[in-house]
Amino acid sequence: MTLSIEKHPCFNDRSRHTFGRIHLPVAPKCNIQCNYCNRKFDCLNENRPGVTSRVLSPHQALHYLDRALELSPNIAVVGIAGPGDPFANPEDTMETLRLVRQKYPDMLLCVATNGLNVLPYIGELAELDVSHVTLTINAVNPEIGAEIYAWIRHRKKVYRDVNAARLLLDNQLEALKKLKEHGVTTKINSIIIPGINDRHVVDVAETVSKLGAGIFNALPYYKTEETVFENIPEPHPELVKAIQKNTAQYLPQMKHCARCRADAIGIIGQENSDEIMKQLQEAAQLPKKPHENRPYIAVASMEGVLINQHLGEADRFLVYAPGADNSRPVLVESRPAPPPGGGTMRWEAVASLLMDCRAILVNGAGESPKKVLNGSGMKVYILDGLIEEGVNGVFSGKDMSRMARISQMHACKTNCSGTGGGCG
């Protein structure tokens, strides 16, 4: 697969005004404690790493991404940057990347990590065409690193002081080399902390340039209350410029970093909109897994063979369970639909009736019922074709675009009353 890395706004300065990115906050745990970091999960007024309004499961994150792309179609990159570390939460991180790659094969994928535990996953990251990885390396001298990190947790054991810094550094540098071997573009973040590593960042740039780093981001540390470094002032802009100039002799520079939140979305530097934050909160209320208490799929059909009925016209819903080894799906039962009328209340009644169904396959549906059903955790598929093919496809996670209706011929007509009998 060839992905256009020119669209990555963090790695390509020319792209940042045109293409957006989205960070999916699926990694709450962290495996190191930095002396400048205080992670808060619900702080809407701060724009810094480690902050998110909600933490999502992989499937909640995919739902959120679907909604976000409707609101911000210029999103070209899906990233995972916390609010902890992606590889302190490797199962959720990798599952999220798999889900996004399966549904959006042309999307750029990236992760940002401290590098302590990324090594075992680099092979699969490359297989998933994760094109960019950011490693935060603040020191290549363990003595300096020991001043920055309070502790690290590696393979269920906690390390402190120089031993911790040395182990972290060894894993970071080995990961950088392996990422280079797999053709993954790597950006190095090095946080400028006055009096701690400000005279050392150039050494970091020189070291990582020899190991295959592609771009360097010397960025000022963010002064955060209730941390060990809370009394250290942020570096003066002239100091930052000088360090960027000196490190530029080794690597190209990223100078437009906005120190983004773990739930950042859209053009770099823009704040998250109220609507997108609402979508994030709604996604967090969905079942963590689509199969959680939802083993079935519902279908609107006139005769029980084809998906050929509009949601608003259905007087019953056929409920199916998966067949063994992708064989013919099993009809569990037929459930009478709530009577027409009532507007939104009717769709809420449908959501309640089908609360054990992860999806509903129909021949047409209006925006109002789709919104209600999606909000209840049920996905609405507008499809044409055989029930067996559609149900098996959704159960197995196949791309259903071949069966998707090109137009909704049975969608809302001019005589629609809006009472719940038609599209809503």
N, C-alpha and C positions, 0 to 999 in steps of 0.2 A: 504494500500500500504506500502510495506517495502522498504525503500531506503537505499542504502549503504552510511551512513554518513562517513565511513572511507575514502571516496574519496574527502572529503572537504579539500582543501589545506590550508585554513586559520585556521581551527579547529583541523587539524591533521598534525603535523609536518612531519610525515613519508610520507605523500601524496604530499607534495608541489613540489617535483622534478619530479613527474609522471603525476599528474593531474592538468589541468588548470582551470581557471575561467574566466567568462566574466561579466563585469558590463554593464548593459544597461542604458544609460543616459536619462531617461524619466521624471526625477523629478527636474525641474529647480528652483522652488520656495522654499524658506526656511521660517520657522516660528520662528526662533530665530536668533539673531545676536551675534555671539561670538566675543570677542575682539581680537582673533587671526586669524580670517577668512576673506579672501578677495577672493570671487569666480569670476573666469574668465572663460568664456566659450570657448575661442579660444586661448589657450596658449599651444603649442605643446611641449615646452621645459621644462615644470615643471611636476614633478611626485608627486602630493599631492592631498588629498581629495578636492573636490569642483571644480576640473578642468576637462573640457571636450572640445573636439574639436567641437562637435555638440550635440544638444539636439534632441531626436527622439520622435515621437508619438509611442503609443503601437504597431501599425501595422508596422510602419517603423522599430521598434526595432525587431519585429519578422522576418522581411525580413533580417535585418542585422545579426541576430542570425543564420539564415539559411546559409548565406554566410560565416560567421565566423567559423561555424562547418566544412565547407568544407576545410578551411585553417588551422584550429586547431582542429582536431578531438579528441584531448585529453581533451577537455573542459568537465568537469564533473559538474560544478556549474554555474548557472545563478543567478546573484545578482543584486540588485538595491541599489545604494549608492549615489544617487544625480543626478546632482551636488548640488542640494539643499537638502531637506529632503523628503524621499518617502511619508511621511504622511502629508506633506504640499501640496502634489499633490496626494491625495489618489485615485482619480478616475483613473488617468493614471497608477499609480502603481499597483492597483488591476487588472485593465484590462490587463496590461502586464503579470502579473503573471498567470492570467487565460488563456491567449493565449498560453503562454509557456507550462503550465501544460497540456493543451489539445493536443498540437502537440508533446510534448516531455515528455511522462508520467514517464519516468525513470530518468529525470534530477533532480538534487538537486537544490532547490530554497532557496535563502536567501535574507534578506534585512538588511540594516544598517541605524539606525535612532537615532535621539536625544531622542526619547521616549515621546515627548510632546503630540502627537496625535495618537499614535499607538493603544491605548486601544480599540476603537470601532471596530477595524479590526482584532483583535487577533483570534476571532472565525473563521473567513473565512480564515485567514492565516493557521490555523491548518487544516481546511477542504481541502485546496489546497496542503497539505503536504509541507508547507514551513518549512523545518527542522531546520533552523538556523536563529536567529535574533541577530544582534549586537546592543547594546545600548551604546551610549557614555554618561557616567556619570562622570563628572569631579569633583564633590564635593557632599558630603552628609551633608554639613553645609551650609545653605543658605547665611550666611555672606560671606563665601568664594566664593560661587556661584555668588554672586552679583558683585564680582570683575571680573568674567570671562564673564558674559553675559551682553550686553548693554541693550537688551530688548527681550521680547518674545511676540508673537501674538497668542492668544488662543481664539477661538470662536469670532473672529472679534474685539477683544479688545486687546490693547497693555498694557503690564505690564513692569515695570522697577524695578531696584534695588533689595532689599531683597524679595519683594513680587513676582517679576518675578522668582527669583531663587527658592523660596519655592514652587511655583506652578509647575514649571518644575520638581523639585525633587519629589513632591508628585505623579505626573503622571508617572515619570520614575520608581519609586519603585512599584507602583501599577501594571504597565505593566510587570515588572519583575516577580512579583508573579503570574500574570495571565498566562504569557507565560509558567511558570513552571507547572501550573495546566493543561495546554493543551499539555504538553509533548514536547514543543519546546526548543531545546538547545539554551541557551543564552550566548553570549560572551559580556563581559563588556570592552569597550575601556575607558581608563582614561588617558587623555593627561597630561603629566608632564610639568608644566609651572613654571620655576624657580622663587622663591620669591612669588608665588601666591598659588599654591597647592602642591608643591613638598613634603612638610611634611604631607600632608593630604591624599595622594593617598592610603596609607596603611589603613586608616579609611574607604575609599571607598570600598576597597577589603573586609574588614571584614564585612561591612554592607551588601553588595550584596551577599556574600557567604551564609549568613543566610536566604536569600530570594530565593535561588535556582539558582543562576548563575552557569554556567558550566565551564567557562574558563575566564581568566583575561588577558587583554592586556594593560600593562603600557607602553605607547609609548611616545617618546619625541615630544614636540610640534615643528611645522615647522615655522621658522621665516619668516614672510611674510610682504612685503612692503605695505604701506598704510593701516595699521591696528593699533589699539590702542597699541598692544603689539610689534610693529615693532622694538623697541629698547631693548627688552628683549632677551638675548642670548639664543640659544638652550641649553638644559641641557647637561652637560658633560656625556660622555658614562659611566663613573664610577658611576655617580649618578643614571643613568638609571638602571645599573646592581644592585646597592644596593637596589633600590626600588623594582625591580623584585624579588630579593631574599627575601625581607621582605613580599611582598604580596603573595609569593608562599606558605607561611604557611597557607593561607586561600583558595587558588584556584590554579589549574594548570595554567601554564603560556603560552601565545603565545609570542615567542621571535623573530619571523621571519617576523613581519609585515613590509611591504614595503611602507606604507602610500600611498595606490594606488589612482590613478586617478578615476574619476567617469566613465571613458570609458576604464578602464584597461581590458586587455585580455591576456590569455595564462598563462604560468608559472609565479608564483610570482617572482618579481624582474627583469623580462625581459621587455624591452621597446616594445611598440606597433610597429609592422612593418609598412612600408610604404603601403603595399598592404592592410592591415586591415584598416588603416586610410582612404584609398581610398574607401573601401567598406562602411565605416561609413559615409563618405561624400555623396556617391551615395544614401545610404538609406535615408539620410536627404532630398534628392531632390524628393523622391517619394511622391505621395499623402499621406496626413496624415492618411486618412482612405481609405481602399481599395474600399469602396462603393462610395467614393467621386467622383461624375461625372462619375461613372463606374457601371451602374446598370445591365449590361448584361454579358453573357458568350458566347464565340465563340466556334464553333466546326468544325473540319475537318471530313467530312463524304462523302462517295461515293453515298449513297442512302437515307440518312436522317434518318436512324434508329440506326445504329451502329457508334461508334467512330472507324473508320477503314481506315483512310487516313493519310499518312505522311504529315507533315507540308509543305515540299517542293513540294509535288505533288498536293496539293490542288489548284483547279482553282476557288474555291468559299469558303466562310465561312458562316455557318449557325449561326445566332445570336439569342440567347434565353434570355427571361426574366423569373423570377421565377413564378411558378403557385401558386394559392392561397392554403395555408395550405399544402405545399409539394405535391400538385397535379401535374399533367403533366406540364412540363415547356412549356411556350408559345413561339412559333417561331415568332420572330419579323420580320426578313427579311433574305434574302440571299444576300451576298455582293461578287461581283467578286474579286478574288485575283489579286494583281499586276502581270504583266507578268513575266515569268522566266527570269533570268539573272540579272546582276547588283550587285551580291554579297551582301555586307552589306546594300547597298542602298535599296535592295528589302525588307529586314526585317524592315528597318526604315519606308518604305512605308506601310508594314503590320501593324506596331505599330500605324501609323497615321490613317490607315483605321479603326482599332479596338480600338481607343483611349477611347471609352466608355465601353470597356469590361475589367472586372477585371481579367479574366482568359481565356485561350484557351485550349481546350481539343483535343489532336491529338494522332495518333497511333505511331508516331515517330518524332524526331526532332534532329537536330545537335546542337553542342555547340554554334556555331556562332549565329544562330537565337534565341536560348534560351537566350543568354546573352543580345542581343539587346532588346528582348521583356521584359525580366525581368527588364532591366534598364529603360524601359518606364513605369514600374509599373504594368505590366501584368504577371501573373504567368502562366507557361506552364506546363500542366499535360500530361504525357505520359500514356495513359490508353487504356484498352481493354474493350468492353462491350457496353451496351445500352446507347444511348444518354440521355435518361430520367433519368437513375440511376446516371450517371456521373454528369449531370448538377445539379440535385437536391442535390447530395452529396456535391458538391462544394459550392452551395448556402447556405447549412445548416452548413457548416464547419465540415463535417464528415471526419474521417480518410479514405483516398482513396487508402490505400495500397493494399486492396483486388483487386482493379481494375487495379492497376499499372502493366505495362508490365514488365515481368521478363527479357526479352531481346528485343532489338529493331531490329526485323527481317528486317525492312525496312530502317534501318539506312544506313549511308554512305557506298556505295560499292566501289570497286576499280576503277570503271569507272566514279566516281563522278567528275564532271568538276569544282566544286567549284564556279559556276556562279550564284547560287541562285535558281537553278531549283530543287535541291535535299536538302541535309541536311545543306548545307552551310559550 
